[in-house]
Structure formats: structure tokens, C-alpha cells
Amino acid sequence: MKHTISELEDIASQVRRDVLRMVHAVQSGHPGASLGCADFFTALYYEVLNHSPKFTMDGTGEDLFFLSNGHISPVWYSVLARSGYFEVSELATFRKLDSRLQGHPTTHEGLPGIRVASGSLGQGLSVAIGAALTKKLNNDKGLIYTLQGDGELQEGQNWEAFMFAPFHKVDNLIASIDYNGQQIDGPTEKVLSLENLQAKFEAFGWHVITSDGNDMEQIVKALHYAKSLTGKGKPILNLMSTQMGYGVDFMVGTHKWHGSAPSDAQLAVALSQLKETLGDY
Amino acid sequence: MKKYTYTEKKDTRSGFGAGLHEAGKRNENVVALCADLKGSLKMDDFANDFPERFVQVGIAEANMMGIAAGMTIGGKIPFTGTFANFSTGRVYDQIRQSIAYSGKNVKICASHAGLTLGEDGATHQILEDIGLMKMLPGMTVINPCDYNQTKAATLAIMEHEGPVYLRFGRPVIPVFTPADQKFEIGKAWMVNEGTDVTIIATGHMVWRAIEAGEKLAELGIDAEIINIHTIKPLDEEAILKSVKKTGCVVTCEEHNKYGGLGESVARLLTTELPTPQEFVAVNDSFGESATPDQLMTKYKLDPADIVAAAQKVIKRKA
């Protein structure tokens, strides 16, 4: 371990503060799943990924991460900045004119750490599979990690990709699902039920593991375990339960904070629940 | 009128297949992806000789476009192959976000464009693809005119950094451009110098424009014929130079008149040099089942239609 669990939890707390302050500053953005995935992003970038903040598009020899549910950009931007891809002060430009921190992540403005645009849902896994195939052709041992929302799985392109990866033995790929059961219009169970996701992925030929994405110790363990399963002929799927809005008591477990910004008073209450550990930007 | 002859007829899709095979030999970073149309796209030689660099995606075009975008990360040059309809309209958002907006070096290669795939009918005869693709910022759009030009274009786009849409087709048509030609993206090809009217043609319509030029010559009309194989970026200099001389223009394309080459030329001329223009193109319609020749006649894309348009536009000159 590069960090103790307690150190990682402290980083995640700062990341959650960043997320809330970024979204509050422009009164727009998606705090709910950003908070829910703060532990995953922290574990991934601080503990699991073999990566360099001296970013290159090709990332030769490195592990690569792709975010398919691009609307949770605040959490990604915070973790990228906190791990040295760009200045933390740049977080203050989020969603503002001429910023590299667009509402949804993009390569277009040249922000280090981003390798493809995402926002229109359902496209990230296909792109990740392509990058994984190129790693294999180049005999590059780096791994490919992805994150997708669960509501996003309603997009059909995902299932084309879920079918492709096992058939083509894309076993350098670890796909995580943010399984929070919420989407814009309400619980996934009511909008369009995902039914038995684990059984679906297993039927498609993935090696499925499950984890609690809001338990730092578990998520670190799960990602290391997933890594140990690579190179064995199957892609790995981490079905990761999280709670939307995790870390702030009045935001947790509801779709209402999917795409809404906190007021001044709500921000103050939320920040009082999250330790400032690395200094606010 | 300069004399053009041919000794054989071939399909432009075979020019693509030959070009792709050659590209695979020249550059080991070239990879090819196909959505269950390997034979129709003439990708067999590439797939047989470079099996590790050929990806059969199955009938899943959206996934194919995403995989192609991802394969560029690490330096591959992906060529995707399927029909024009499934290369554009079906996957527009995947191309827009994962390829064009993300600036990925993907070559979208599209066969069976236009009416001339024939009997399969309108579900497969896309006439809107040039418009869809030229509207994407940073996208290069190329529609070559015969086997040799398609092969040369396929090799040229391998060298070009950035997303490209390469459009070609199914019918067997005359091979009249040189086998050893150098294809320059964005450079018009002067087919015939003339003084009375400029005929600008792309794709399968270039040979038809030559046939129309011969007929016009018999009628005493000296037509300048320009092949615009690259619709975006448009060779504005060549078009303006010609139109300054002739004072009128006919554009010819196997595409809807909305959104195609004709509108690109009209936009240029309206801004720089207002000029009478006639459009030989499909008049805002879907196609239908029939033989390619029957369709080209019914939808007014024959040499006779180009001749009539030229006569009409000459009368409109001030």
C-alpha cells in the first residue's frame, strides 16, 4: 500500500469538498454521483493505477482510465488536480468561459488526464476496449480501467461492448459500474429496471466481482483483486455499490442531487460534515 | 474536349480494398475494423494477410466507432468499414463525440453510398451522408471518382492526421484516372479546361460529367470540368478561378441537393463571387429499389441532365 486507508479517506474527504465547492460556484454540475464515486477515484489514482501526471495521450507503459458517465467530471477533475495533472487552483474555472474544465470531460481544450470526450452516455466502454486492443497489439502491459453509471447501462451500445470484450478475450480491462440505483428521473427500478445485473454480466462472459464503493478498504481490495484477475482470458467487471451523495447526510441516497447545485446555506452544512485535509483550492 | 478512354470497369469499393491492403503493407500501425461486411467492403486481402490487425466487430457499428477511437490511443490508424448509411447516420453521435470532438485519427470508410447500390432500396441508399459528415468540425470528407482514385485516396488518408470520411460505392464504372496518380487531399483535379460553363463533379458523377462534356462540345459549348474529390476542405481557389472565367456553374453529385457538394460551392460563391448555379443532385428525396442505371435516370443524374443544367445556367449569365 502506498497510503493507509485512513490517509485515503482523508484525501476522499477533500475531494468531496472540491466537488461541492466547484458545483456551488457555478450553480451547475452533478454532485450526487461525484460524491458517491469519490472513494473509487481516490483509491484508483492514489493506490491502484500505474500512471504519470506528466500526461501523454498514448500513455505508453501506463494504466489508462476512461470515464464513460462524463457528467461526474467534478470528482475526476478534483482527483486529477490533487494527484498533480494540473494546478489545484484551476478547479475554480470549472464550467466557466475559456476553461479546460468543461461541463463534461473533453480532450478538446487539452486538459491533461483526459483521453476521450464523454457526456453523451454509453460510449466509454467501447473506447476503452479499443485502447485495450491497442495495448495488446503494442505488447504494452498497462491495464485499462473504466467507470460507467448504472443508469447509463440503458444505452444499447454498452451491450454491444459487453458482448465484444469476452468474445475477443479483452482480459486487460477492468470495468467498474457505479451501482447506485439512481438516475435523473428517479430510482432505476422505476425508470427502467436493470434487473439482475450480475447474472447478465456473467451470462455475457465477464468475470464479475462485487464491492462496496463507499468503503475505502473494500474498494482498494476489490481493485487489487481485479488486477490479479487480468491476463486470464476474461475481462473483469467490478459491480460496485455506492450511494449517490455519499458523505453529506442530506444528499445521500436520492436522485434529487444528481444534477442540482447546493445553495450557500446547504454548502455550509455540507462542508461542515467533510474534513478539510489538503487545503481548499 | 480532352479525350478520356478506359480499358476496364471496376467498382470503387475494390479500389478501397486494394488501397487498404497496400496501406497495411506500408504501415504496421494500420488496423481495420468491420461490422460484418468484410466481403462487401473488399477487406478480405487485408484480413487474410494481417489477421492480428483486423477486428471483426459484428453487427454493432456504434461499438465499432468507439473501438476505433480507442485504438488510436497508442498510435494505431484505424480504418472502419461498413455501408455509408451505417457509417454515418446510424452512428452519428459516436462519431461526433468519440471521434470528431475528441480529435481521433480514425478513417471512416463507407461503401454503397448513394442510389447506385440499386435493388436494396432506400433503407441502404443514404443520400445525406456528405452533409452529415461535412458539418462536423475537423472532419475531412472525400468522395473519389473511380477505382484508381479511390485506391490513391485510401493511401493518402493513411498519411493524413485527423478524422476522415471516405465515401465510395458498389457499381462497376469506368477506370479513367491514372494508376500512378498522387492524391492530394483538398486539391481539385482539372479534368477539362473550358470557357463557357464550369461543371463541378464528385464521385460517380465525374465520368457522367465527362460524357456530358462531350455532348456539350458537339453542341458548341466548351465546358470546364473539375473533379472535387475532397468536399471538405473545399479547394476554393480552384473553384473561384474557374468560375471567374466561365461565369456560371453546375454541380453534380449522387447525394441530396441539401447538404452536399452543391451547397458547399454555393456558400463559397455567395460569399466571394455570386454566380448562377444549377444543381444536378437528388431533389430532397429517398431512393427506391431498381437497377442503378434506372435510378440514376429517374432521379435525374444522367449525362443528359448535366447537359440540360449547363444549357440552362449559361442562359442565366448576365
Boltz contact constraints between the chains, C-beta under 6 A:
constraints:
  - contact:
      token1: [A, 58]
      token2: [B, 74]
      max_distance: 6.0
  - contact:
      token1: [A, 58]
      token2: [B, 75]
      max_distance: 6.0
  - contact:
      token1: [A, 107]
      token2: [B, 102]
      max_distance: 6.0
  - contact:
      token1: [A, 107]
      token2: [B, 103]
      max_distance: 6.0
  - contact:
      token1: [A, 108]
      token2: [B, 101]
      max_distance: 6.0
  - contact:
      token1: [A, 115]
      token2: [B, 73]
      max_distance: 6.0
  - contact:
      token1: [A, 116]
      token2: [B, 98]
      max_distance: 6.0
  - contact:
      token1: [A, 116]
      token2: [B, 102]
      max_distance: 6.0
  - contact:
      token1: [A, 117]
      token2: [B, 97]
      max_distance: 6.0
  - contact:
      token1: [A, 117]
      token2: [B, 101]
      max_distance: 6.0
  - contact:
      token1: [A, 117]
      token2: [B, 102]
      max_distance: 6.0
  - contact:
      token1: [A, 120]
      token2: [B, 93]
      max_distance: 6.0
  - contact:
      token1: [A, 120]
      token2: [B, 97]
      max_distance: 6.0
  - contact:
      token1: [A, 123]
      token2: [B, 66]
      max_distance: 6.0
  - contact:
      token1: [A, 123]
      token2: [B, 94]
      max_distance: 6.0
  - contact:
      token1: [A, 123]
      token2: [B, 98]
      max_distance: 6.0
  - contact:
      token1: [A, 126]
      token2: [B, 63]
      max_distance: 6.0
  - contact:
      token1: [A, 126]
      token2: [B, 66]
      max_distance: 6.0
  - contact:
      token1: [A, 126]
      token2: [B, 67]
      max_distance: 6.0
  - contact:
      token1: [A, 127]
      token2: [B, 66]
      max_distance: 6.0
  - contact:
      token1: [A, 127]
      token2: [B, 69]
      max_distance: 6.0
  - contact:
      token1: [A, 127]
      token2: [B, 70]
      max_distance: 6.0
  - contact:
      token1: [A, 127]
      token2: [B, 98]
      max_distance: 6.0
  - contact:
      token1: [A, 129]
      token2: [B, 67]
      max_distance: 6.0
  - contact:
      token1: [A, 130]
      token2: [B, 67]
      max_distance: 6.0
  - contact:
      token1: [A, 130]
      token2: [B, 70]
      max_distance: 6.0
  - contact:
      token1: [A, 130]
      token2: [B, 71]
      max_distance: 6.0
  - contact:
      token1: [A, 131]
      token2: [B, 70]
      max_distance: 6.0
  - contact:
      token1: [A, 131]
      token2: [B, 73]
      max_distance: 6.0
  - contact:
      token1: [A, 133]
      token2: [B, 71]
      max_distance: 6.0
  - contact:
      token1: [A, 134]
      token2: [B, 71]
      max_distance: 6.0
  - contact:
      token1: [A, 134]
      token2: [B, 74]
      max_distance: 6.0
  - contact:
      token1: [A, 134]
      token2: [B, 76]
      max_distance: 6.0
  - contact:
      token1: [A, 138]
      token2: [B, 74]
      max_distance: 6.0
  - contact:
      token1: [A, 157]
      token2: [B, 62]
      max_distance: 6.0
  - contact:
      token1: [A, 160]
      token2: [B, 60]
      max_distance: 6.0
  - contact:
      token1: [A, 160]
      token2: [B, 63]
      max_distance: 6.0
  - contact:
      token1: [A, 161]
      token2: [B, 63]
      max_distance: 6.0
  - contact:
      token1: [A, 164]
      token2: [B, 63]
      max_distance: 6.0
